[in-house]
């Protein structure tokens, strides 16, 4: 399988690249070997990425808004495009014009270039697109399921949903074979500013593991949806190899995620990392609480039927997240 | 009121321009006088448009995809932008790339330029955006209402829905004050190819009035949603002057429309125009029937509450449509 991966320098991208290059039944695309992997990002100088010393790897560093960069990226086509590159939510809110350029226009340009680069006789190639639960907006109803109306409440979610619609149109037109999956919180991201408003879910891991005090910007009762990094990569790989006929009309699904309170997350991390949960104090910010800490129970029958999975239990999620910290 | 009108050379645009320039309580914006009207279209050489010999009128001919044309159009700002210009459904299906350029990218660029041209101290200006029932897609459920999922089944509808989402985001960001209204069939359009797949609804008017035989490409039992040209312009003017707080979350509504069968439409036209309904024969095309002739009952509580109206009865619709033929 020949693969293109954008956002390869990011948190999820790097972990996915490792998985794709790994041998054995859990490596590659669920055991199907990867023969070529194009890693793309604004820069690829990160030591961890530089360490991908593998003859199958091609590196393309540059801005996907640049047509030349796109052309280099898709040259020769591929079987799967993982499009993870994005300007994240907080950064998109601060610079909506850049969000349009990256998250909307650049994404459509890339998918169209990818479709055009394929062998004329080949079927439409798979695009795995990481959308977001931000397409749902807030306030959310008492339960969220596949019938919940999509009303994004921030620019990031609006642009992601616009791309979902465009992908469904590309699918009808036979350009690509898209699978759009809406990610919730991925645990645990590296510490420090990432432009993600939901960074607190990850920051609490780093604080407890380091035995540092942490002031959580949402309340103990705040509820979040999340999956571990490893489970996220499991789902991305599944999205690349599944039959697209398993996807519902519309071509996008909200991925299964565990719904739990911050208090229960803090308890599980403290227990499994051997830290004192009292290191965490709470100073809720009303805006963050409304946007990221008021998640109702989540039902995802379409994604479940299509074979996507969450971590099972909060303990399993935390254990997995701690292992990739 | 200072107004910009794109698509001024089109069927609806011309009728709207006439209304805006008319004196009296039914002219202008429901009696509010229009002090400046910028008419924009690819070309404005049409004799009817050339006849707008009015000191208030400014003409801007050119492609809205051209930044210079957009700059001329929005120079000095305006109180209301009516954005009617679009590549219609059939043409968009034949050239999806051009649809993206016109119906998506060019539209967003125009709205952003309009927002940037406003006086810094002025509130966000109104944008009236003509969306389409094509955002609903097909097959449709047994009844369509404001909770019906939006799953466009053609490029035109996908791009229109993407713009609805972008407008809702612009509203949140305080750039503009948008009112997006989804139009169904407008009767009766001029005869001849217009790029609209729904042209049959209008062509049957012209045939019966001219006592010409007409082969209808949908069945007698085919059901359509429509409003008269005059009622459409009533709704456009209402969209320009209404309080935006009357619009539902999301900022877009499906306009009220009468739902009726082709057979009842043919009967009403024949009766009111004194023609023989037997001039119409039927040779249904399965694709057209599915996309344009299978409309279930329509409920539009959000638009009703916001003050939009349909024609009341099929006879009233046909009478109004015949008067503007």
Interface residues (C-beta under 8 A of the other chain):
Chain A: X96 X100 X105 X108 X147 X149 X151 X152 X153 X154 X155 X158 X159 X161 X162 X165 X166 X168 X169 X172 X173 X249 X250
Chain B: X96 X100 X105 X108 X147 X149 X151 X152 X153 X154 X155 X158 X159 X161 X162 X165 X166 X168 X169 X172 X173 X249 X250
